[in-house]
Amino acid sequence: MRGILPEQLIRLAEALPAPLYVVGGSVRDFLAGALRRSADWDICSPADEETLAAAARACGLAVRAVYPRTGTVKLEGETAFEYTRFRTDTYVRGIHTPAETRFTDDIALDARRRDFCANAVYYDVAAGTYADPLGGIPDIRARILRTVAPAAKVFGEDGLRLLRLARIAAQTGFSPDGECLDGARRNRALIRDIAPERVFAEMQLLLHADETAADGPYRGLCILRETGVLGQFLPELAAGEGMAQRADFHDHDVLEHSFRCVRYARADIRWAALLHDVGKPACMKEDGSFHDHPARGARLADGILTRLKAPRKLTEETVRLVLLHMRDFDLKMRETKVRREICECRDLLPKLLALKQADFSACKDDLSPAPTVQKWENVLEKMRAEGVPFSVRELAVNGDDLLRAGLAGEEIGAALQALLAYCAQDGTRNRREHLLRHLKHCRKEIV
């Protein structure tokens, strides 16, 4: 492992009077054969934070922050390091931040404060040896997740571990043992005590876990369902479990279909894939059908992502995708309407088509091209061949032309949008003289 460690970290280990260890995910992933380079490293030792900070500065590392209460030091050099002094923690049930921290020289006590044995393997940087006080190396070889103490205690101490279980399993391909799953299930309600920003951050990692493990997002979501944690923080989504759909279109219930949509979705639309049918349970309960589920789902998706304090841009984009995902699903939309739809959602079109494809594939695990996507792509190709403008900047007229034509203020914007829609039906219309003539004849209807 020494061969992949940053040189500054090696120098720090040699300068520190106490052994310096790398611990956690980087050691686990290296031993599992999955680590090449790490963006950041978790390091620890019995040395106090002042001693560590002084040695770090002597090695040319910048000390960005020191937290004496937890013995934590944030360092930065060629890469980032987070140092934590050996300690043992006491928690108030379910609360992520320890209520009390006591420092120790005992590596086994430090290991016991962690979550899973696979994450409690230590690499002594200077000596080039491993310390494994809890048997984490055999767990890594067996690809299992086992808690460092009785599972009920581990999950009862920190509700965030309920999500970390699913996320780490997703990223590594490791399988939780039975006690681990049972402990998470018994403590599932504690996820509600965790700050929404932390929940969102863990879900972001889970939904992109296929960057390190094949089919990771699907595996992680299944663990959240199995432990009941999903229903605690996304009850609107979990309500789809067991809700049957038309057998001629679907092989899976609403929740499983949503999970499989994530499985088949590209990375930049994972939240939309997860939430695209979130409106179905509410529609079925209130209306007895799924008819209005895109609109209902868009409102619910907005509420969910706002509740989780997701970035506003992601929220707005996801809401639009959920609202639009069923457009022309039955292939009955006329081409003129498809052209208007394409222009209206042009900024989102690649993601919308990708969501439609993932949705189609998730119905019966069919990876063939979705008929709606094929139809829309054919129409789009025709529009491109005709030279259809997809933004007002591409129109052959501009605001100055309309100002000279007698329009003013908001009329100009409305007219440009109307002319854009007019050209969507035939790209050859996008000629300055033709558009001005059309504007003159249809001005009342346009503005």
Secondary structure as the mmCIF struct_conf table of DSSP 4:
data_model
#
loop_
_struct_conf.conf_type_id
_struct_conf.id
_struct_conf.beg_label_comp_id
_struct_conf.beg_label_asym_id
_struct_conf.beg_label_seq_id
_struct_conf.end_label_comp_id
_struct_conf.end_label_asym_id
_struct_conf.end_label_seq_id
HELX_RH_3T_P HELX_RH_3T_P1 ARG A 2 ILE A 4
BEND BEND1 LEU A 5 LEU A 5
HELX_RH_AL_P HELX_RH_AL_P1 GLU A 7 ALA A 15
BEND BEND2 LEU A 16 ALA A 18
STRN STRN1 TYR A 21 VAL A 23
BEND BEND3 GLY A 24 GLY A 24
HELX_RH_AL_P HELX_RH_AL_P2 GLY A 25 LEU A 31
TURN_TY1_P TURN_TY1_P1 ALA A 32 GLY A 33
BEND BEND4 ARG A 36 ARG A 36
BEND BEND5 ALA A 39 ALA A 39
STRN STRN2 ASP A 40 SER A 45
BEND BEND6 PRO A 46 ALA A 47
HELX_RH_AL_P HELX_RH_AL_P3 GLU A 49 ALA A 58
TURN_TY1_P TURN_TY1_P2 CYS A 59 GLY A 60
STRN STRN3 ALA A 62 TYR A 67
TURN_TY1_P TURN_TY1_P3 PRO A 68 GLY A 71
STRN STRN4 THR A 72 GLU A 76
BEND BEND7 GLY A 77 THR A 79
STRN STRN5 ALA A 80 ARG A 85
BEND BEND8 PHE A 86 PHE A 86
STRN STRN6 ARG A 87 THR A 90
TURN_TY1_P TURN_TY1_P4 ARG A 93 GLY A 94
BEND BEND9 HIS A 96 THR A 97
BEND BEND10 ALA A 99 ALA A 99
STRN STRN7 GLU A 100 PHE A 103
BEND BEND11 ASP A 105 ASP A 105
HELX_RH_AL_P HELX_RH_AL_P4 ILE A 107 ARG A 112
TURN_TY1_P TURN_TY1_P5 ARG A 113 ARG A 113
BEND BEND12 ARG A 114 ASP A 115
STRN STRN8 PHE A 116 PHE A 116
HELX_RH_3T_P HELX_RH_3T_P2 CYS A 117 ASN A 119
STRN STRN9 TYR A 122 ASP A 124
TURN_TY1_P TURN_TY1_P6 VAL A 125 GLY A 128
STRN STRN10 THR A 129 ALA A 131
TURN_TY1_P TURN_TY1_P7 PRO A 133 LEU A 134
HELX_RH_AL_P HELX_RH_AL_P5 GLY A 136 ALA A 142
TURN_TY1_P TURN_TY1_P8 ARG A 143 ARG A 143
STRN STRN11 ILE A 144 LEU A 145
STRN STRN12 THR A 147 THR A 147
BEND BEND13 VAL A 148 ALA A 149
HELX_RH_AL_P HELX_RH_AL_P6 ALA A 151 GLU A 157
TURN_TY1_P TURN_TY1_P9 GLY A 159 GLY A 159
HELX_RH_AL_P HELX_RH_AL_P7 LEU A 160 THR A 172
STRN STRN13 SER A 175 PRO A 176
HELX_RH_AL_P HELX_RH_AL_P8 GLY A 178 ARG A 186
TURN_TY1_P TURN_TY1_P10 ASN A 187 ASN A 187
HELX_RH_3T_P HELX_RH_3T_P3 ARG A 188 ASP A 193
BEND BEND14 ILE A 194 ILE A 194
HELX_RH_AL_P HELX_RH_AL_P9 PRO A 196 LEU A 207
TURN_TY1_P TURN_TY1_P11 HIS A 208 HIS A 208
HELX_RH_3T_P HELX_RH_3T_P4 ALA A 209 GLU A 211
TURN_TY1_P TURN_TY1_P12 THR A 212 THR A 212
BEND BEND15 ALA A 213 ALA A 213
TURN_TY1_P TURN_TY1_P13 ALA A 214 ASP A 215
HELX_RH_AL_P HELX_RH_AL_P10 GLY A 216 THR A 227
TURN_TY1_P TURN_TY1_P14 GLY A 228 GLY A 228
HELX_RH_AL_P HELX_RH_AL_P11 VAL A 229 PHE A 233
HELX_RH_AL_P HELX_RH_AL_P12 PRO A 235 ALA A 238
TURN_TY1_P TURN_TY1_P15 ALA A 239 GLY A 242
TURN_TY1_P TURN_TY1_P16 ALA A 247 PHE A 249
BEND BEND16 ASP A 251 HIS A 252
HELX_RH_AL_P HELX_RH_AL_P13 VAL A 254 TYR A 264
BEND BEND17 ALA A 265 ALA A 265
HELX_RH_3T_P HELX_RH_3T_P5 ALA A 267 ILE A 269
HELX_RH_AL_P HELX_RH_AL_P14 ARG A 270 LEU A 275
TURN_TY1_P TURN_TY1_P17 HIS A 276 GLY A 279
HELX_RH_AL_P HELX_RH_AL_P15 LYS A 280 ASP A 287
BEND BEND18 GLY A 288 PHE A 290
TURN_TY1_P TURN_TY1_P18 HIS A 291 ASP A 292
HELX_RH_AL_P HELX_RH_AL_P16 HIS A 293 ARG A 307
TURN_TY1_P TURN_TY1_P19 LEU A 308 LYS A 309
HELX_RH_AL_P HELX_RH_AL_P17 ARG A 312 LEU A 324
TURN_TY1_P TURN_TY1_P20 HIS A 325 ASP A 330
BEND BEND19 LEU A 331 LEU A 331
BEND BEND20 MET A 333 MET A 333
HELX_RH_AL_P HELX_RH_AL_P18 GLU A 335 GLU A 344
TURN_TY1_P TURN_TY1_P21 CYS A 345 CYS A 345
HELX_RH_3T_P HELX_RH_3T_P6 ARG A 346 LEU A 348
HELX_RH_AL_P HELX_RH_AL_P19 LEU A 349 LYS A 364
TURN_TY1_P TURN_TY1_P22 ASP A 365 ASP A 365
BEND BEND21 SER A 368 SER A 368
HELX_LH_PP_P HELX_LH_PP_P1 PRO A 369 ALA A 370
HELX_RH_AL_P HELX_RH_AL_P20 PRO A 371 GLU A 386
TURN_TY1_P TURN_TY1_P23 GLY A 387 GLY A 387
BEND BEND22 PHE A 390 SER A 391
HELX_RH_3T_P HELX_RH_3T_P7 VAL A 392 GLU A 394
BEND BEND23 LEU A 395 ALA A 396
HELX_RH_AL_P HELX_RH_AL_P21 GLY A 399 ARG A 404
TURN_TY1_P TURN_TY1_P24 ALA A 405 GLY A 406
TURN_TY1_P TURN_TY1_P25 GLY A 409 GLY A 409
HELX_RH_AL_P HELX_RH_AL_P22 GLU A 410 ALA A 424
TURN_TY1_P TURN_TY1_P26 GLN A 425 GLN A 425
HELX_RH_3T_P HELX_RH_3T_P8 GLY A 427 ARG A 429
HELX_RH_AL_P HELX_RH_AL_P23 ARG A 432 HIS A 441
BEND BEND24 CYS A 442 CYS A 442
HELX_RH_AL_P HELX_RH_AL_P24 ARG A 443 ILE A 446
#
